[in-house]
């Protein structure tokens, strides 16, 4: 296959796959609002979203037949390409607003005290789970079709987790629909599972910015929403815009990122799990090195264990007693 054609196919797929995942997630969210009898449900928006998905499906058919219908280098693709980028812009605004709304609600009240927040979190959880599944499946299908076997194998591994995410989201939806088992455990689990969700949505916005960058000669710090002064600091750290954008999305500036990386947490998602549970970088590093994830570290700290090594010894002793009793 000609190298330019391959690049055009890859660019087209990056855009249509992002659109498919995003609008499928939006459609699921609207369906959840409908099931809950929510005032947020809008049948006209649902019908519009369905129409958008039908149009994207036609682009996917052409793409899988070897036609880079949204290519940036082919003049004949102009109208479709402009339509695709327009839809991407609308989706980006929608996801960014959703992230902001969740954060505003969270700042005002705990989910158990705010039925509207509970409704939005459950719908957002469903949206994310299904969008993620469509995104990964799209990457697997495209990689298989055009001979990217290593990529196909890598993305198949991600499909192991998507059914679990969907199952949990459905369990939350069923409980909320039936108004059953809305006990403290339900709200704790919902809070924990959605703690990073607004930041994950902000990462999706950065994903969309990077896809848009394929059509304008590249992704920049400016496109990531990072100012000139901070961009200079990121460059001195040797971090490209793609890396900086995700730390930025999770709520870290360049100075904070240095501290978290130095503490032994070089992944922004992992660091955010600790940060948004009120851990300082060095403290989080100690808990992580002791084998605790952020949630279990927070529970141990809440139980009065300030030293992760002591907490680990206590946990191992408790586990040994449990195993002995089971035998």
C-alpha positions in Angstrom: 0.0 0.0 0.0 1.2 3.5 -0.9 2.6 5.3 2.2 0.5 8.4 1.7 -2.6 6.2 1.4 -1.7 4.5 4.6 -1.2 7.8 6.4 -4.6 9.0 5.1 -6.3 5.9 6.3 -4.7 6.2 9.7 -5.8 9.8 10.0 -9.3 9.0 8.9 -9.6 6.2 11.4 -8.3 8.3 14.2 -11.1 10.8 13.6 -14.0 8.3 12.9 -13.0 6.1 15.8 -13.0 9.1 18.2 -16.4 10.2 16.9 -17.9 6.7 17.1 -16.8 6.3 20.7 -17.8 9.7 21.8 -21.3 9.8 20.2 -22.0 6.2 21.2 -21.2 7.2 24.8 -23.5 10.3 24.4 -26.3 8.1 23.0 -26.0 5.7 26.0 -26.1 8.6 28.4 -29.3 9.9 26.9 -30.8 6.4 27.1 -29.9 6.2 30.8 -31.6 9.5 31.4 -34.7 8.2 29.6 -34.7 5.0 31.7 -34.4 7.1 34.9 -37.2 9.4 33.9 -34.8 12.3 34.1 -35.5 15.9 33.1 -32.1 15.8 31.4 -33.5 13.5 28.7 -34.2 15.1 25.4 -35.7 13.0 22.6 -34.7 15.5 19.9 -31.0 15.4 21.0 -31.2 11.6 21.1 -32.6 11.5 17.5 -29.9 13.9 16.4 -27.2 11.8 18.0 -28.6 8.7 16.3 -28.5 10.5 12.9 -24.8 11.5 13.6 -24.0 7.8 14.4 -25.6 6.7 11.2 -23.5 9.1 9.2 -20.3 8.0 11.0 -21.2 4.3 10.2 -21.1 5.2 6.5 -17.7 6.7 6.9 -16.5 3.6 8.6 -17.8 1.4 5.8 -15.8 3.4 3.3 -12.7 3.4 5.5 -12.7 -0.4 5.9 -13.0 -0.7 2.1 -9.8 1.2 1.8 -11.2 4.7 1.1 -9.7 7.4 3.4 -12.9 9.4 3.3 -11.7 12.0 5.9 -8.2 12.4 4.6 -6.4 15.7 5.1 -4.4 15.4 1.8 -7.3 14.7 -0.6 -9.2 17.7 -1.9 -12.3 15.6 -2.7 -12.7 14.7 1.0 -13.2 18.4 1.9 -16.9 18.4 2.8 -16.8 15.1 4.7 -13.6 16.1 6.5 -15.0 19.5 7.5 -18.2 17.8 8.8 -16.1 15.3 10.8 -14.0 18.0 12.4 -17.1 20.0 13.1 -18.7 17.0 14.9 -15.4 16.6 16.8 -15.5 20.2 18.0 -19.1 19.8 19.2 -18.2 16.6 21.0 -15.2 18.1 22.7 -17.4 21.0 24.0 -20.0 18.5 25.3 -17.4 16.4 27.2 -15.6 19.4 28.6 -18.9 20.8 30.0 -19.8 17.4 31.5 -16.4 17.3 33.3 -16.9 20.8 34.7 -20.5 20.1 35.9 -19.4 16.9 37.8 -16.7 18.9 39.5 -19.0 21.7 40.5 -21.6 19.2 41.9 -18.9 17.4 43.8 -17.7 20.6 45.4 -21.2 21.4 46.7 -22.3 18.0 48.1 -21.6 14.3 48.5 -23.7 12.1 46.1 -25.9 10.7 48.9 -27.0 14.2 49.6 -27.7 15.2 46.0 -30.0 12.9 43.9 -29.2 14.9 40.8 -25.5 14.3 41.2 -26.1 10.6 41.7 -28.2 10.5 38.5 -25.5 12.3 36.6 -22.7 10.1 37.9 -24.4 6.9 37.0 -25.2 8.2 33.5 -21.7 9.4 33.1 -20.3 6.1 34.3 -22.4 4.3 31.6 -21.3 6.8 29.0 -17.6 6.3 29.8 -17.9 2.4 29.9 -19.6 2.1 26.5 -17.5 4.8 24.8 -14.4 3.0 26.0 -15.6 -0.3 24.6 -16.5 1.2 21.2 -13.1 3.0 21.1 -11.1 -0.2 21.8 -13.1 -2.4 19.5 -12.7 0.1 16.7 -8.9 0.0 17.2 -8.9 -3.8 17.2 -11.0 -4.0 14.0 -9.0 -1.5 12.1 -5.6 -3.0 13.2 -6.8 -6.4 12.1 -8.0 -5.2 8.8 -4.9 -3.3 7.8 -2.3 -5.6 9.2 -1.2 -3.9 12.4 -0.9 -7.1 14.3 1.1 -5.8 17.3 -1.4 -3.0 17.8 -4.3 -5.5 17.5 -2.8 -7.7 20.2 -2.2 -4.7 22.5 -5.7 -3.4 22.2 -7.3 -6.8 22.7 -5.8 -6.8 26.2 -7.8 -3.7 26.9 -11.0 -5.5 26.0 -10.5 -7.8 29.0 -11.5 -4.9 31.3 -14.4 -3.3 29.4 -17.0 -5.9 30.3 -16.3 -5.4 34.0 -16.7 -1.6 33.6 -20.0 -2.0 31.8 -21.2 -4.6 34.3 -20.5 -2.2 37.2 -22.2 0.7 35.5 -25.3 -1.4 34.8 -25.4 -2.6 38.4 -25.4 1.0 39.5 -28.1 1.9 37.0 -30.3 -1.0 38.1 -30.1 -0.1 41.7 -30.9 3.5 41.0 -33.9 2.6 38.8 -35.3 0.3 41.4 -34.3 2.6 44.3 -33.0 -0.5 46.0 -29.8 -1.0 48.0 -29.0 2.7 47.9 -27.1 2.3 51.1 -23.8 3.7 52.2 -21.9 1.0 50.3 -23.6 2.1 47.1 -22.6 5.7 47.5 -19.1 4.9 48.6 -18.6 2.6 45.6 -20.1 5.2 43.2 -18.0 8.0 44.6 -14.8 5.9 44.4 -15.5 4.7 40.9 -16.2 8.2 39.6 -13.6 10.0 41.6 -11.4 10.5 38.5 -14.1 10.5 35.9 -14.2 14.3 35.3 -10.4 14.2 34.8 -10.7 11.2 32.4 -13.3 13.2 30.4 -10.7 16.0 30.3 -8.1 13.5 29.0 -10.6 12.6 26.3 -10.8 16.3 25.3 -7.0 16.2 24.9 -7.3 13.0 22.8 -9.7 15.0 20.6 -7.3 17.9 20.4 -4.5 15.5 19.3 -6.7 14.1 16.6 -7.6 17.6 15.4 -3.8 18.2 15.4 -3.4 15.6 12.7 -5.2 18.0 10.3 -3.2 21.1 11.1 0.4 20.0 11.2 0.7 18.7 14.7 -0.4 19.0 18.4 0.9 22.0 20.4 1.0 23.2 24.0 -1.4 25.9 23.0 -3.9 23.4 21.7 -3.6 21.6 25.0 -4.6 24.7 26.9 -1.1 25.2 28.3 0.2 28.8 28.5 3.5 30.0 27.0 5.4 30.2 30.4 4.3 26.8 31.6 5.0 25.3 28.1 8.6 26.5 28.4 8.9 24.7 31.7 7.5 21.5 30.2 10.0 21.8 27.4 12.9 22.1 29.8 11.6 18.9 31.5 11.8 17.2 28.1 8.0 16.6 28.1 6.3 17.0 24.7 2.8 18.5 24.4 1.2 15.0 24.3 2.7 14.1 27.7 2.1 17.4 29.3 -1.6 17.5 28.1 -2.5 14.4 30.2 -0.9 15.7 33.4 -2.6 19.0 32.8 -6.0 17.2 32.3 -5.6 15.4 35.6 -5.0 18.7 37.4 -1.2 18.9 37.6 1.0 21.8 36.6 4.7 21.3 35.6 6.0 22.0 39.1 3.6 19.5 40.7 4.5 16.9 38.0 8.1 17.1 38.9 7.3 16.3 42.6 5.1 13.3 41.7 7.6 11.9 39.2 10.4 12.3 41.8 8.2 10.5 44.3 8.0 7.4 42.0 4.7 8.0 40.3 5.4 8.8 36.7 1.9 8.0 35.4 -0.6 10.9 35.7 -3.6 8.6 36.3 -1.9 6.8 39.1 -0.6 10.1 40.6 -4.1 11.6 40.3 -5.6 8.7 42.3 -3.5 9.7 45.2 -3.6 13.5 44.7 -7.4 13.6 44.6 -7.5 11.6 47.9 -5.4 14.3 49.5 -2.0 12.6 49.5 1.2 14.6 49.2 3.7 13.2 46.6 6.3 11.8 49.0 3.5 10.3 51.2 1.9 8.7 48.2 5.3 7.3 47.1 5.7 5.5 50.4 2.3 3.9 50.2 2.8 2.9 46.6 6.2 1.3 47.4 4.5 -0.6 50.2 2.1 -2.2 47.7 -1.0 -0.1 48.3 -3.1 1.4 45.6 -4.6 4.8 46.3 -8.0 3.6 47.6 -6.6 1.0 50.0 -4.0 3.5 51.2 -6.8 6.0 51.9 -8.7 3.3 53.8 -5.7 2.3 55.8 -5.0 5.9 56.7 -8.6 6.5 57.7 -8.2 3.5 60.1 -5.3 5.3 61.8 -2.3 3.7 60.0 0.0 6.5 59.2 3.0 4.2 58.4 2.5 2.2 55.3 4.9 -0.5 56.4 3.0 -1.0 59.7 -0.2 -1.0 57.7 1.2 -3.7 55.4 2.2 -5.9 58.3 -1.3 -5.5 59.8 -2.9 -6.3 56.4 -0.8 -9.4 55.9 -1.5 -10.6 59.5 -5.3 -10.1 58.9 -5.1 -12.0 55.6 -3.2 -14.9 57.2 -5.9 -15.2 60.0 -8.6 -15.1 57.4 -6.9 -17.9 55.3 -6.4 -20.0 58.4 -10.1 -19.6 59.4 -11.2 -20.6 55.9 -9.1 -23.8 56.1 
